[in-house]
């Protein structure tokens, strides 16, 4: 069983990962707003931690913009990236387009 911390605060994630029980980090736009850092800076700090997976939720509803977001965050998170897809018509189309290339949920 994999356990995840649902937080975008790097210090909280570091503590949780230090227990040896936490596999990854899940984030969303609301959690990012509470991190105290700019979103990209938050992910840069989270990427330094020993998480196996870091979940990133796309915030746009436009497929071209989703792809732009994803290209930026992929550079930061690398193989730790798992893409959270918004449950919208464009989100589902986006998931179909990227699912062979990225881990999605």
Secondary structure, DSSP 8 states (H G I E B T S, - for coil): --EEEE---HHHHHHHHTTS-EEEEE--HHHHHTSSS-HHHHHHHHHTS--SEEEEE---SSHHHHHHHHHHHHHHHGGGEEEE--SSHHHHHHHHHHTTTSEE-
